[in-house]
Amino acid sequence: MFIDEAKIRIKAGDGGNGCMAFRREKFVPRGGPSGGDGGHGGDIMMTSSLSHNTLVHFRFNPEHKSGRGEHGMGSNMSGHAGDPLLLQVPVGTVVYDQDSGELVHDFTRPNETIIVARGGRGGRGNQHFATSVHQAPREHELGRPGEERHLRLELRLLADAGLVGYPNVGKSTLISRLSAARPKIANYAFTTLEPNLGVVKVGDWPHQQSFTIADLPGLIEGAHLGAGLGIQFLKHIERTSVIVHLVDVSDASGRPDPVEDFKVITEELASFDPELPKRPTIVVASKADVANPDKLKKLTTYAKRRKLPLYTISAVTGEGLEPLKYAIAEAVAEHRPVILETAPEPAVKLKPAYPPPAASARRNRR
């Protein structure tokens, strides 16, 4: 089940209460205060993982809580900190604050870890309130509550190339021939109900290259307004470096003008994101084995006028697949975003299980 959106509620652990206690030991007539501190509440962290590819584990489990801190005890014993909670999300997940709409984080690389909710601070015991003129304090602090947030998660596929076009133009058949992906293929519109991701390898070792390609559900006119399935999956093409636009040049489509088909889908992409039509685009005339010569000629003339690379293929017979594969690999290698080498991010620092006493308490013990 492909789930690319989820809403969750997270609650970090509350801090433990500080203790009010006094030393009552034999041969210690003036023991003084000995209330320990409460433990810190557990943080909630989120990390990107390559072992997940959907958000289905959040759709049916929307609430997540970390452990609360234990209360302080006598003999200056601090409570144990609450256990932290680590949530794993797929690479490509965008996290928003549901209440404010603020972008929390965009997970674009694996093993990125952030703290999305901090646990509450533990309260201080009465040992911290002792002074030279107030030697038997009965004051102590309560633990602070942990952060509570409502988050909205959106998964956007990280693919180098994206296949777009009208329904039933041969996108699923093409990705099944180029990669090991096995999407559902049938002779009716909207066969593809969810995006399919495949890895394509080009060349021979040791000069072999690879890129990822996404097969998106078919678009129709008005997709950016919610028509068909486009509004649900158009976001997955935002991260692609190259757009592969398939146009059916056979008579089976029932549409007389392939150039108009290309313009309609391009306008839908521009309505969703004006930057999408500006990306490198490869036009593919599909179903060449049963092509209408007039349609193919008209699309070829239009592509030459717009200076767009055009490849004629037949995913059924394999005609033109190799030149198309190398053309996509070349375009991806040229326009793939360059990841700059940066210093490794410091590991997320967790709160100590036993917080050290404050400086005032250390001075009073001397």
Buried (B, 14 or more C-beta within 10 A) or exposed (E): EEBBEBBBEBBBBBBBBBBBBBBEEEEEEEEBBBBBBBBBBBBBBBBBBEEBBBBBEBBEEEEBBBBBBBBBBBEBBBBBBBBBBEBBBBBBBBBBBBEEEEEBBBBBEEEBBBBBBBBBBBBBBBBBBBEEEEEEBEBBBBBBBBBEBBBBBBBBBBBBBBBBBBBBBBBBBBBBBBBEBEBEBEEEEEBBEBBBBBBBBBEEEEEEEEBBBBBBBBBBBBBBEEEBBBBBBBBBBBBBBBBBBBBBBBEEBEBEEBBEBBEBBBBBBBBBBEEBBEBBBBBBBBBBEEBBEEBBEBBBEBBEEEEBBBBBBBBBEEBBBEEBBEBBBBBBBEBEEEEEEEEEEEEEEBBEBBBEBBEBBEEBEE
